[in-house]
């Protein structure tokens, strides 16, 4: 099936805008069906016990305090280091969306933006470095290529940090959402709509880029539960999703 021809036809039609997300779900995400083996559409469970206003006030405070941003020079490492052990104990894979930073906790997710061209991607911190003065980040080759940064570009990184403790009655509703188009944020489960899931972080990042390319006017997110964030585990679950404030998607589903 020629996806480019189908997309061109749909885009020219009057129905394109209203069926764009359905198009992505059926044609794009089913390509990963054999490996994911999951239902196509996931809905977050509706919030039940705690007053939504109280939770939202707590989340607003997290979004004001628990965000970290840094600008500086990034470099990348590739074939020479491929399959070597990282500081986290995991093997480095130059084909995955990962990065090394001197202090950001392993398992945290960062949004990297090439300040020269505006290209952004996401990466998972699993190593320490760089060890060259004035550089703030070492990217895997795949991460660097995604932002057209196979060199030493000036970048901005953005991430979210977890507080020392989270109230139990809030923790089960708390998620983190990372977009390649906007700053990362904490969100409540009532705000999110989940489209696809995988235990492979890089797989969801690839779907995130594909969905954003197909629907450039919409904002998609990599979403992770606060319970899985900051961990390097093959059992972590990552979702491709969007926020319910997106009126187009809310109307379709």
C-alpha positions as CSV (number, residue, x, y, z in Angstrom):
1,X,0.0,0.0,0.0
2,X,1.4,3.4,-1.0
3,X,0.9,5.5,2.1
4,X,2.2,8.7,0.5
5,X,-0.4,8.5,-2.3
6,X,-3.2,7.8,0.2
7,X,-2.1,10.7,2.4
8,X,-1.9,13.1,-0.5
9,X,-5.5,12.2,-1.5
10,X,-6.8,12.5,2.0
11,X,-5.1,15.8,2.6
12,X,-6.7,17.3,-0.5
13,X,-10.2,16.2,0.5
14,X,-12.5,18.1,2.8
15,X,-12.6,15.2,5.2
16,X,-8.8,15.2,5.8
17,X,-8.8,17.2,8.9
18,X,-11.5,15.2,10.7
19,X,-10.1,11.7,9.9
20,X,-6.4,12.5,10.3
21,X,-6.0,10.7,13.6
22,X,-8.0,7.7,12.5
23,X,-5.7,7.5,9.5
24,X,-2.7,7.4,11.7
25,X,-4.1,4.8,14.0
26,X,-5.2,2.4,11.3
27,X,-2.3,2.7,8.7
28,X,0.7,3.8,10.7
29,X,0.4,2.1,14.0
30,X,-0.6,-1.3,12.6
31,X,2.9,-1.6,11.1
32,X,4.1,-2.3,14.7
33,X,1.2,-4.7,15.5
34,X,3.3,-7.9,15.4
35,X,5.8,-6.7,17.9
36,X,3.4,-4.7,20.2
37,X,0.5,-7.2,20.1
38,X,-1.7,-4.7,21.9
39,X,-5.2,-3.3,21.2
40,X,-5.0,-0.3,18.9
41,X,-6.6,2.4,21.1
42,X,-6.2,2.8,24.9
43,X,-8.2,5.1,27.1
44,X,-6.9,6.2,30.5
45,X,-9.3,5.2,33.3
46,X,-11.5,8.0,34.5
47,X,-10.4,9.6,37.8
48,X,-12.5,8.6,40.7
49,X,-11.7,9.4,44.3
50,X,-9.6,12.6,44.7
51,X,-11.0,15.9,43.7
52,X,-9.7,16.8,40.3
53,X,-9.1,20.4,41.3
54,X,-6.8,19.4,44.1
55,X,-4.8,17.1,41.8
56,X,-4.5,19.8,39.2
57,X,-3.2,22.3,41.7
58,X,-0.6,19.8,42.8
59,X,0.4,19.2,39.1
60,X,0.5,22.9,38.4
61,X,3.1,23.3,41.2
62,X,5.2,20.4,39.8
63,X,5.2,22.0,36.4
64,X,6.5,25.2,37.9
65,X,9.2,23.7,40.2
66,X,10.2,20.3,38.8
67,X,11.4,21.3,35.4
68,X,15.0,21.6,34.4
69,X,16.5,23.3,31.3
70,X,20.0,23.7,30.1
71,X,21.8,25.0,27.0
72,X,25.2,24.1,25.7
73,X,27.2,22.1,23.2
74,X,26.2,18.5,22.4
75,X,28.3,15.8,20.8
76,X,27.5,12.2,19.8
77,X,29.0,8.8,20.0
78,X,28.4,5.9,17.7
79,X,30.1,2.8,16.2
80,X,33.2,3.0,18.3
81,X,31.2,2.7,21.5
82,X,28.5,0.4,20.2
83,X,27.6,-2.5,22.6
84,X,30.0,-1.2,25.3
85,X,28.7,-1.0,28.9
86,X,27.4,2.4,29.9
87,X,27.6,3.9,33.4
88,X,24.1,2.5,34.1
89,X,25.2,-1.0,33.4
90,X,23.2,-1.3,30.1
91,X,24.9,-1.8,26.8
92,X,25.1,1.2,24.6
93,X,23.1,0.9,21.4
94,X,23.9,3.7,18.9
95,X,20.6,3.0,17.1
96,X,18.4,3.8,20.1
97,X,17.3,7.2,21.4
98,X,19.6,7.6,24.4
99,X,22.0,10.1,25.8
100,X,24.7,10.7,28.4
101,X,24.6,13.6,30.9
102,X,26.8,14.3,33.9
103,X,24.0,14.6,36.5
104,X,20.5,13.9,35.2
105,X,19.2,10.6,36.8
106,X,19.3,7.4,34.8
107,X,15.9,6.7,33.3
108,X,14.9,10.3,33.0
109,X,13.7,11.5,29.6
110,X,15.0,14.6,28.0
111,X,13.8,16.7,25.1
112,X,16.7,17.9,22.9
113,X,16.3,20.9,20.5
114,X,19.0,21.8,18.0
115,X,19.0,25.6,18.4
116,X,20.4,26.1,14.9
117,X,17.5,24.5,13.0
118,X,14.8,24.0,15.7
119,X,14.6,20.2,15.3
120,X,13.8,18.3,18.4
121,X,13.7,14.7,19.7
122,X,13.5,12.7,22.9
123,X,16.2,10.6,24.5
124,X,16.5,8.4,27.6
125,X,19.4,9.1,29.9
126,X,21.4,5.9,30.5
127,X,25.1,7.0,30.6
128,X,27.4,9.6,32.1
129,X,29.3,12.2,30.1
130,X,30.4,14.1,28.2
131,X,33.9,14.5,29.6
132,X,35.0,17.3,27.4
133,X,34.7,20.8,28.9
134,X,31.8,23.0,27.7
135,X,29.9,20.1,26.4
136,X,26.7,19.2,28.2
137,X,25.4,16.2,26.4
138,X,26.5,13.1,24.5
139,X,23.8,11.8,22.1
140,X,23.5,8.4,20.5
141,X,24.1,8.5,16.8
142,X,20.3,8.0,16.1
143,X,19.4,10.9,18.5
144,X,21.9,13.2,16.9
145,X,20.8,12.3,13.3
146,X,17.1,13.0,14.3
147,X,18.0,16.7,15.0
148,X,20.5,17.0,12.2
149,X,23.2,17.3,14.8
150,X,26.0,15.0,13.7
151,X,28.7,17.4,14.9
152,X,28.8,19.6,17.9
153,X,25.6,21.7,17.7
154,X,24.3,24.1,20.4
155,X,21.3,22.5,21.9
156,X,18.7,23.0,24.6
157,X,17.7,20.1,26.8
158,X,14.5,20.0,28.9
159,X,13.5,17.4,31.4
160,X,11.2,16.8,34.4
161,X,12.4,15.8,37.8
162,X,10.4,13.9,40.4
163,X,9.8,15.3,43.9
164,X,11.2,13.4,46.9
165,X,7.7,12.2,47.7
166,X,4.3,12.2,46.0
167,X,1.0,11.7,47.9
168,X,-0.3,8.2,47.3
169,X,-3.7,9.4,46.4
170,X,-2.2,11.5,43.6
171,X,0.6,9.2,42.5
172,X,-1.8,6.7,40.8
173,X,-3.2,9.5,38.6
174,X,0.1,11.2,37.7
175,X,1.8,10.9,34.3
176,X,4.6,12.7,32.5
177,X,4.1,13.8,28.9
178,X,7.0,14.6,26.4
179,X,6.4,16.2,23.1
180,X,8.9,17.1,20.3
181,X,6.9,20.3,19.7
182,X,6.4,21.7,23.2
183,X,7.9,21.6,26.7
184,X,7.5,18.5,28.8
185,X,4.9,18.5,31.5
186,X,3.2,16.6,34.3
187,X,-0.4,15.6,33.5
188,X,-3.4,14.0,35.2
189,X,-4.8,10.8,33.8
190,X,-8.0,12.6,33.1
191,X,-6.1,14.7,30.5
192,X,-4.6,12.0,28.4
193,X,-5.7,9.8,25.6
194,X,-3.4,6.8,24.9
195,X,-3.1,5.5,21.4
196,X,-0.3,3.0,21.4
197,X,2.0,1.3,24.0
198,X,5.3,-0.5,24.1
199,X,8.0,-1.5,26.5
200,X,10.6,-0.1,24.0
201,X,11.2,3.6,24.6
202,X,12.8,4.1,21.2
203,X,9.9,2.5,19.4
204,X,7.5,5.0,20.8
205,X,9.9,7.9,19.9
206,X,9.9,6.7,16.3
207,X,6.1,6.6,16.3
208,X,6.0,10.0,17.8
209,X,8.1,11.4,15.0
210,X,6.0,9.6,12.4
211,X,2.7,10.8,13.9
212,X,3.9,14.4,14.1
213,X,5.1,14.3,10.5
214,X,1.7,13.0,9.3
215,X,-0.3,15.4,11.5
216,X,1.9,18.5,11.9
217,X,-1.0,20.6,13.3
218,X,-1.5,18.3,16.2
219,X,0.6,17.7,19.3
220,X,1.5,14.1,20.2
221,X,3.3,13.0,23.3
222,X,5.3,10.1,24.7
223,X,3.6,9.4,28.0
224,X,4.9,7.5,31.0
225,X,3.5,6.8,34.4
226,X,5.3,8.4,37.3
227,X,5.8,4.9,38.6
228,X,7.9,3.9,35.6
229,X,9.8,7.2,35.2
230,X,13.4,7.4,36.3
231,X,13.9,3.6,35.9
232,X,15.8,1.7,33.3
233,X,13.7,-1.4,33.1
234,X,12.6,-3.5,30.2
235,X,9.2,-3.7,32.0
236,X,8.5,0.0,31.7
237,X,5.5,1.0,29.7
238,X,5.6,4.0,27.3
239,X,2.6,5.3,25.4
240,X,2.1,7.4,22.3
241,X,-0.8,9.6,23.1
242,X,-2.3,13.1,23.1
243,X,-4.0,15.4,25.5
244,X,-7.8,15.7,25.7
245,X,-7.6,19.5,25.1
246,X,-6.9,18.6,21.5
247,X,-10.5,19.1,20.1
248,X,-10.0,17.2,16.9
249,X,-9.0,14.0,18.6
250,X,-11.6,14.4,21.4
251,X,-14.3,14.7,18.7
252,X,-13.2,11.5,16.9
253,X,-13.0,9.4,20.0
